[in-house]
Amino acid sequence: WSHLIAHKLYNQKKYVAARAISQISRFFTGIEIHPGAKIGKRLFIDHGMGVVIGETCTIGDNVTIYQGVT
């Protein structure tokens, strides 16, 4: 859920707020998702420690990601 909020803020050019939400989420989950990443519906991250999703990443619908993926 935090990525949805961060992504909306990022699209509104509120980069500092978007990045703050992203970093707080990373602190609690160990998963780093850049607010500019485009993520489809029903993304499932299983054992997400070390997962990094960058700014230019586009992920489709119904995707499962396991630990250590960048």
trRosetta pair geometry for C-beta under 8 A, 3 or more apart (Angstrom, degrees):
i j d omega theta_ij theta_ji phi_ij phi_ji
1 4 5.7 -49 -160 26 44 114
1 5 6.9 36 150 -12 70 102
2 5 5.9 -57 -156 39 39 109
2 6 6.0 36 151 -17 72 111
2 21 5.5 -173 -174 165 98 101
2 22 7.3 152 139 -93 111 40
2 24 7.3 -142 -152 83 147 96
2 25 4.0 176 98 -82 157 134
3 6 5.5 -57 -139 44 34 110
3 7 5.7 38 159 -25 69 108
3 22 7.5 61 -104 -104 65 82
3 25 7.2 169 -53 151 69 176
3 33 5.0 -29 -100 104 123 145
3 35 7.3 -176 -149 -115 66 55
3 37 7.5 -47 -160 68 124 107
3 39 6.3 19 135 29 145 145
4 7 5.9 -53 -143 35 24 111
4 8 6.6 24 156 -17 60 105
5 8 5.9 -56 -152 35 30 109
5 9 6.5 26 153 -14 64 107
5 21 5.7 -122 99 -175 110 163
6 9 5.8 -58 -150 40 32 111
6 10 6.1 36 151 -24 66 107
6 18 4.5 102 -166 -159 72 74
6 19 7.6 109 -153 -59 113 21
6 21 4.2 -157 -80 86 98 122
6 22 4.9 103 -142 -57 157 85
6 25 7.5 -90 -32 -1 141 139
6 33 7.7 132 72 98 144 99
6 35 4.0 -118 149 -110 102 103
7 10 5.5 -51 -145 34 31 115
7 11 6.4 31 155 -17 64 105
7 18 7.3 107 -64 -144 16 118
7 35 5.5 -174 -83 -171 46 70
7 36 7.4 139 -125 -95 75 18
7 37 7.4 -84 -97 64 111 62
7 38 7.9 111 -143 -101 134 46
7 39 7.7 -127 -70 25 152 98
8 11 5.8 -55 -149 37 31 110
8 12 6.5 23 152 -11 64 109
9 12 5.7 -63 -150 43 33 108
9 14 4.3 -78 -175 75 87 112
9 15 7.9 164 134 -76 93 18
9 17 4.9 -113 -174 96 146 107
9 18 3.9 -175 94 -72 110 89
9 21 7.0 121 28 13 147 136
9 35 6.8 -57 71 -164 92 143
10 13 7.7 38 177 -78 33 22
10 14 7.2 -91 -72 61 24 65
10 15 6.4 59 -124 -105 67 58
10 18 4.0 112 -61 -142 78 166
10 35 3.7 161 -53 135 137 116
10 36 5.3 -145 165 -73 148 63
14 17 4.5 -14 147 38 109 117
14 18 5.9 126 96 -26 76 95
15 18 5.6 -60 -143 40 30 112
15 19 6.0 26 161 -17 68 109
15 35 7.7 170 -139 67 58 143
16 19 6.0 -57 -145 39 27 107
16 20 6.3 32 154 -24 62 107
17 20 5.6 -52 -147 32 31 115
17 21 6.6 29 156 -16 63 103
18 21 6.1 -57 -155 35 30 108
18 22 6.4 30 149 -19 64 110
18 35 3.9 77 163 -140 116 171
19 22 5.3 -54 -147 38 35 117
19 23 6.2 33 156 -19 68 106
19 35 6.3 -100 -71 -7 51 130
20 23 5.9 -56 -147 37 28 108
20 24 6.4 29 155 -18 64 106
21 24 5.8 -54 -147 36 31 111
21 25 6.3 32 154 -18 64 108
21 35 7.4 85 68 -87 103 119
22 25 5.8 -59 -152 37 28 112
22 26 6.4 30 151 -21 64 106
22 32 7.4 59 168 -156 100 66
22 33 6.4 -131 -141 76 100 67
22 34 6.7 28 -147 -132 154 28
22 35 5.2 -106 -55 -48 132 91
23 26 5.4 -48 -145 34 35 115
23 27 6.5 44 153 -26 64 100
24 27 5.6 -48 -153 28 33 116
24 28 6.8 17 155 -7 63 107
25 28 6.2 -66 -152 43 31 101
25 29 5.8 -12 167 15 70 119
25 31 7.2 -52 140 74 97 87
25 33 7.2 -39 103 37 137 99
26 29 6.5 -77 -127 55 23 85
26 30 7.0 58 -171 -111 60 9
26 31 6.5 -128 -114 75 61 41
26 32 4.7 32 -111 -92 123 73
26 33 7.9 -169 -72 18 91 61
29 48 6.1 -10 163 92 102 134
30 48 6.1 145 85 106 93 86
30 49 4.1 -16 131 -117 148 67
30 50 6.6 -13 158 -24 107 45
30 51 7.7 87 120 28 79 78
31 45 6.0 60 -113 144 149 162
31 48 4.2 -24 -72 155 117 129
31 49 7.5 -91 -60 -88 69 24
31 51 4.8 -3 -128 66 86 106
31 52 8.0 -173 -164 -78 52 37
31 53 7.8 17 174 3 92 101
32 51 7.1 -174 35 98 63 59
32 52 4.7 -1 67 -117 109 73
32 53 7.0 -175 100 30 61 63
33 37 5.6 -101 -175 39 84 142
33 39 7.4 -13 -161 -44 134 142
33 53 4.5 7 -119 56 72 115
34 37 4.9 113 66 -27 83 98
34 53 6.4 -132 17 103 77 71
34 54 5.4 26 -1 -167 135 31
34 55 4.2 -85 128 -72 157 62
34 57 7.4 128 41 25 111 106
35 55 8.0 2 59 -112 54 81
36 55 4.1 25 69 -149 124 84
36 56 7.7 4 113 -58 116 37
37 53 4.9 48 -117 137 168 108
37 54 6.6 130 -82 91 110 30
37 55 6.2 -119 -59 -127 69 22
37 56 7.8 -13 -102 47 69 16
37 57 4.6 -3 -132 66 105 98
37 58 7.5 -172 -168 -80 68 36
37 59 7.3 25 166 2 109 102
38 57 7.2 -162 39 102 65 58
38 58 4.5 -2 67 -117 111 76
38 59 7.1 179 97 28 62 62
39 43 5.3 -40 -179 -32 115 149
39 53 7.4 32 -75 161 116 157
39 59 4.8 6 -123 57 67 111
40 43 6.6 127 69 -52 66 95
40 59 5.8 -125 13 110 87 70
40 60 4.6 10 -8 174 152 30
40 61 3.9 -109 148 -65 135 54
40 62 7.5 -44 109 8 127 50
40 63 6.8 101 56 -1 111 111
41 61 4.7 7 52 -124 83 98
41 62 7.4 10 90 -38 78 61
42 61 5.9 51 44 -169 100 76
42 62 5.1 11 91 -83 125 52
42 63 7.6 134 101 24 75 56
43 59 6.0 55 -100 121 125 138
43 63 5.3 -9 -118 64 73 94
43 65 7.2 3 -174 2 96 109
44 63 7.2 -171 31 95 68 49
44 64 4.7 -19 72 -109 104 76
44 65 7.3 172 90 24 53 66
45 48 4.1 44 144 -88 118 116
45 51 5.8 -119 -153 28 126 172
45 64 7.8 163 -87 -160 27 53
45 65 4.9 -19 -113 67 73 101
46 64 6.2 14 -6 -172 112 101
46 65 7.2 174 25 82 70 46
46 66 5.4 -26 72 -105 97 66
46 67 7.5 -83 102 -31 65 75
47 66 6.1 14 61 -160 102 71
47 67 4.2 -56 118 -43 100 112
48 51 4.7 -65 -164 11 77 128
48 65 7.4 57 -110 99 83 102
48 67 6.4 -167 -118 -95 8 70
49 67 5.4 9 58 -135 73 113
49 68 7.7 11 95 -51 70 62
50 67 5.6 63 51 -176 109 81
50 68 4.6 6 106 -90 135 48
50 69 7.6 115 112 26 87 43
50 70 7.9 -69 156 -59 81 87
51 65 5.9 93 -132 133 137 127
51 67 6.6 -104 -49 -132 91 39
51 68 7.2 -14 -72 17 60 13
51 69 5.1 13 -122 57 82 84
51 70 7.5 -177 -155 -78 39 47
52 69 7.5 -153 37 103 59 56
52 70 4.3 10 55 -125 107 79
53 57 5.0 -117 -174 64 81 159
53 59 7.1 -45 -142 -29 132 131
54 57 4.9 119 61 -24 68 106
54 70 7.8 51 -32 176 102 77
59 63 5.3 -108 178 36 107 162
60 63 6.0 120 69 -46 69 118
65 69 5.2 -115 -171 47 104 153
66 69 6.3 108 68 -29 57 117
